[in-house]
Amino acid sequence: MAKRLILIAIFLMTVLIYSCSRKTHPAKTSSETVTKTIDSTSAKTIKPKSKVVLPKVIVVNDSAARKSVDGRLYYDVMGHRYWRNNKDGKYYLFNKSMYNNPDFKKPG
């Protein structure tokens, strides 16, 4: 009887140890944290950065916008500048073609 209890205890401990092994856990996805090894003794956990998609055109109340030195209206969102188009009143994400476009010049 004692041998049976010892065998059952050994069996249960083996099952418990095997069920907690790393092989039975699902693999990490890209949205979870990633561990990078810096050197052989330490590791650093880094979260992957998610890209923010900014729209090219936004509509903003002119009272929320600011005026630049030359009198044009602009609006900043997360470090990106939107300039007001005087033709349609919408704010467009900055690009180089705005320099030559008369719709983005100072009104008047």
VOBA-1610 file (N, C-alpha, C; in pm, whole numbers, padded with zeros to 5 digits, always signed):
BEGIN
Met+00082-00119+00000Met+00000+00000+00000Met+00087+00126+00000Ala+00195+00127+00075Ala+00283+00242+00083Ala+00352+00266-00050Lys+00385+00154-00122Lys+00450+00168-00251Lys+00356+00234-00352Arg+00227+00200-00345Arg+00128+00263-00434Arg+00119+00413-00410Leu+00114+00454-00285Leu+00107+00596-00253Leu+00231+00670-00302Ile+00348+00609-00288Ile+00471+00671-00336Ile+00469+00682-00488Leu+00423+00576-00557Leu+00415+00580-00703Leu+00314+00684-00751Ile+00200+00694-00684Ile+00098+00794-00719Ile+00154+00935-00697Ala+00225+00957-00588Ala+00283+01088-00558Ala+00388+01124-00663Ile+00472+01027-00701Ile+00574+01053-00804Ile+00506+01083-00937Phe+00402+01009-00971Phe+00329+01032-01096Phe+00267+01172-01099Leu+00202+01210-00989Leu+00140+01343-00982Leu+00244+01454-00990Met+00358+01436-00925Met+00463+01538-00931Met+00520+01549-01073Thr+00533+01436-01141Thr+00583+01437-01279Thr+00486+01509-01371Val+00357+01481-01356Val+00255+01548-01437Val+00254+01697-01408Leu+00265+01735-01283Leu+00266+01875-01245Leu+00387+01948-01304Ile+00503+01888-01295Ile+00623+01951-01349Ile+00615+01962-01501Tyr+00566+01858-01569Tyr+00555+01861-01714Tyr+00453+01963-01761Ser+00342+01978-01687Ser+00238+02072-01730Ser+00283+02217-01718Cys+00381+02244-01635Cys+00431+02380-01618Cys+00552+02409-01706Ser+00589+02316-01791Ser+00706+02340-01876Ser+00675+02445-01982Arg+00778+02505-02037Arg+00764+02611-02136Arg+00707+02561-02268Lys+00726+02435-02299Lys+00680+02380-02425Lys+00528+02379-02436Thr+00458+02379-02326Thr+00312+02371-02332Thr+00245+02508-02339His+00322+02618-02326His+00264+02752-02334His+00262+02799-02479Pro+00161+02879-02518Pro+00157+02929-02656Pro+00270+03029-02679Ala+00307+03043-02804Ala+00414+03136-02841Ala+00367+03279-02825Lys+00461+03370-02802Lys+00427+03512-02787Lys+00396+03572-02923Thr+00301+03665-02923Thr+00268+03736-03046Thr+00347+03865-03052Ser+00337+03936-03163Ser+00413+04060-03178Ser+00361+04172-03090Ser+00236+04161-03041Ser+00182+04267-02957Ser+00227+04253-02813Glu+00285+04140-02775Glu+00334+04122-02640Glu+00477+04174-02629Thr+00527+04177-02509Thr+00662+04229-02489Thr+00766+04133-02545Val+00876+04189-02588Val+00985+04113-02646Val+01106+04128-02556Thr+01176+04020-02530Thr+01294+04026-02446Thr+01418+04023-02533Lys+01502+04123-02516Lys+01628+04128-02588Lys+01742+04109-02489Thr+01837+04030-02525Thr+01951+04007-02438Thr+02058+04112-02468Ile+02095+04186-02365Ile+02197+04289-02380Ile+02335+04224-02368Asp+02357+04151-02263Asp+02478+04071-02250Asp+02438+03938-02188Ser+02532+03856-02157Ser+02500+03721-02112Ser+02436+03716-01975Thr+02443+03825-01896Thr+02392+03820-01760Thr+02260+03894-01740Ser+02226+03987-01827Ser+02104+04065-01806Ser+02018+04066-01931Ala+01890+04093-01911Ala+01795+04102-02022Ala+01709+04226-02002Lys+01664+04286-02110Lys+01582+04406-02104Lys+01452+04380-02178Thr+01339+04413-02117Thr+01210+04392-02180Thr+01167+04520-02251Ile+01131+04508-02379Ile+01095+04623-02462Ile+00959+04598-02523Lys+00872+04697-02515Lys+00742+04686-02583Lys+00758+04734-02727Pro+00699+04663-02822Pro+00707+04711-02960Pro+00626+04839-02976Lys+00678+04932-03055Lys+00610+05060-03074Lys+00500+05045-03179Ser+00386+05101-03148Ser+00278+05099-03247Ser+00285+05227-03328Lys+00266+05215-03457Lys+00270+05331-03543Lys+00137+05404-03537Val+00144+05535-03526Val+00026+05618-03525Val+00001+05665-03668Val-00120+05641-03715Val-00155+05683-03850Val-00229+05816-03839Leu-00169+05919-03897Leu-00230+06052-03892Leu-00304+06078-04022Pro-00423+06139-04014Pro-00495+06171-04137Pro-00426+06287-04209Lys-00443+06293-04340Lys-00381+06400-04418Lys-00462+06528-04413Val-00594+06516-04385Val-00682+06633-04381Val-00764+06626-04253Ile-00771+06737-04180Ile-00857+06745-04062Ile-00939+06873-04069Val-01046+06877-03992Val-01130+06997-03981Val-01119+07046-03838Val-01075+07170-03822Val-01051+07228-03691Val-01121+07364-03685Asn-01178+07397-03570Asn-01234+07529-03549Asn-01119+07630-03550Asp-01135+07740-03621Asp-01028+07839-03634Asp-00989+07901-03501Ser-01079+07900-03404Ser-01043+07956-03273Ser-00945+07864-03198Ala-00939+07736-03234Ala-00844+07644-03171Ala-00707+07649-03238Ala-00700+07703-03358Ala-00574+07709-03433Ala-00491+07828-03385Arg-00363+07825-03420Arg-00272+07935-03386Arg-00230+08006-03514Lys-00182+08129-03496Lys-00133+08207-03610Lys+00018+08204-03612Ser+00072+08187-03732Ser+00217+08192-03747Ser+00261+08338-03757Val+00390+08360-03768Val+00445+08495-03775Val+00395+08568-03900Asp+00379+08495-04010Asp+00333+08558-04134Asp+00180+08562-04146Gly+00106+08523-04042Gly-00038+08539-04039Gly-00120+08417-04083Arg-00053+08307-04120Arg-00128+08188-04161Arg-00169+08108-04039Leu-00282+08035-04049Leu-00331+07953-03939Leu-00274+07812-03950Tyr-00239+07756-03832Tyr-00190+07618-03827Tyr-00241+07551-03701Tyr-00234+07417-03699Tyr-00277+07338-03584Tyr-00179+07223-03566Asp-00130+07202-03444Asp-00034+07096-03416Asp-00103+06975-03353Val-00071+06856-03405Val-00121+06730-03349Val-00003+06636-03334Met+00031+06602-03209Met+00137+06506-03178Met+00266+06536-03254Gly+00306+06661-03261Gly+00431+06698-03325Gly+00424+06715-03475His+00306+06701-03532His+00288+06721-03676His+00203+06846-03697Arg+00240+06926-03795Arg+00173+07054-03818Arg+00079+07045-03937Tyr-00042+07094-03915Tyr-00144+07105-04020Tyr-00163+07253-04052Trp-00163+07286-04181Trp-00182+07425-04225Trp-00318+07442-04288Arg-00378+07559-04268Arg-00513+07587-04317Arg-00510+07622-04465Asn-00600+07557-04539Asn-00620+07589-04680Asn-00728+07697-04685Asn-00698+07812-04742Asn-00793+07924-04743Asn-00907+07901-04842Lys-00892+07809-04933Lys-00995+07783-05032Lys-01111+07701-04973Asp-01080+07593-04902Asp-01186+07508-04848Asp-01197+07511-04695Gly-01104+07576-04626Gly-01111+07591-04481Gly-01064+07469-04403Lys-01014+07366-04468Lys-00965+07246-04400Lys-00817+07262-04372Tyr-00768+07179-04280Tyr-00627+07181-04242Tyr-00559+07058-04301Tyr-00447+07081-04370Tyr-00375+06975-04439Tyr-00240+06952-04372Leu-00200+06826-04363Leu-00070+06790-04310Leu+00039+06852-04396Phe+00141+06907-04334Phe+00244+06981-04406Phe+00314+06894-04510Asn+00335+06950-04628Asn+00423+06893-04730Asn+00485+07008-04809Lys+00587+06978-04886Lys+00664+07082-04955Lys+00585+07154-05064Ser+00482+07092-05118Ser+00405+07156-05225Ser+00323+07275-05174Met+00312+07293-05045Met+00237+07406-04990Met+00307+07539-05014Tyr+00439+07536-05033Tyr+00513+07659-05055Tyr+00466+07729-05183Asn+00439+07654-05288Asn+00403+07712-05418Asn+00252+07723-05438Asn+00171+07668-05349Asn+00026+07669-05365Asn-00031+07799-05307Pro-00101+07879-05388Pro-00156+08006-05338Pro-00269+07988-05235Asp-00330+07869-05229Asp-00436+07845-05131Asp-00384+07842-04987Phe-00256+07820-04968Phe-00198+07813-04834Phe-00125+07942-04796Lys-00127+08042-04881Lys-00064+08170-04852Lys-00150+08251-04756Lys-00095+08359-04706Lys-00168+08447-04616Lys-00289+08505-04687Pro-00407+08500-04621Pro-00527+08557-04684Pro-00517+08709-04695Gly-00573+08759-04803Gly-00580+08904-04817Gly-00488+08963-04911
//
